[in-house]
Amino acid sequence: MEPALSDQHLQSDSPSISWPLNRPLERGIWNPRTDHHRTTAPDSILKQPFLYADNLPGQPKSLSGISLRAFLLGQVLGLFATLTLYLLYTCNGLWRAPFFLASLSLFHFLEFWTTAAYNTRFANTTAFLLTRNGSAYNFAHTGALTECIITNLFFPNRALLPSSIHAPLTVLGLLMLIIGQSTRTLAMAQAGTNFNHSIQFKKSKEHELVTSGVYAYLRHPSYFGFFWWGLGTQVVMGNIVGFAAYTGVLWTFFSRRIHKEEKLLVNFFGDEYINYRKRTRVGIPFIR
């Protein structure tokens, strides 16, 4: 049996049991900010790991915020992947809807995971890209999901295209999705600290022009990946309206963004980037 601890021992500034169970009562209710203040104070004698302010709840790199988002994305992925398999087993065309949600949750998880693994200093709650893409992004995905559900519930036997090409189209969509996701994730990993979700208007000292790996063939592989991933989801879902909308919106967005970005890159790297641009391609139709 372990010896009992006296009240004086429990209120010691050099606790020997887990904090904050032994925190003096007169200090009030414990919270992470109080702990951060005490452990980082110049005169602190508490032997605790250093805690960065950004890791506190509500901050950009909140550990609780990151873990909650990762947990929820994992739950969504597992739930809807299981539902997809069940609906496929029962030959229900609605399998496409949960498949889309599972693919979407995997995409957002990989955005954060790749950032955390290869560009750690930018691994914050916004790196999941769950909210920073704006309302248009959410509206597009909601519209695609709605079209898929309505079509399969009320028009399951639609035949705008010969039934003989339905399966090949689904396989094509899956290939587009897999290639797109793989290329984007690989591009983020190979660019490392040179990748950022936001356009950089100033060149940092660490900024380098990456021309190896997938970048040896594609100038903007992360954009290439997202473009074909997005179109692939719509082909798998059998969305005619969604495919047309995604094509138009994504092409317009990336066309403008690439045009703006390449002006900055020429300013950053000069002839080095101009020569690099001549020997590579974007991989998105009609964008050079």
Secondary structure, 3 states (H helix, E strand, C coil): CCCCCCHHHHCCCCCCCCCCCCCCHHHCCCCHHHHHHHHHCCCCCCCCCCCCHHHCCCCCCCHHHHHHHHHHHHHHHHHHHHHHHHHHHCCCHHHHHHHHHHHHHHHHHHHHHHHHHHCHHHCCHHHHCCCCCCHHHHHHHHHHHHHHHHHHHHCCCCCCCCHHHHHHHHHHHHHHHHHHHHHHHHHHHHHHHHCCCCCCCCCCCCCCCCCCHHHHCECCHHHHHHHHHHHHHHHHHCCHHHHHHHHHHHHHHHHHHHHHHHHHHHHHHCHHHHHHHHCCECCCCCCC
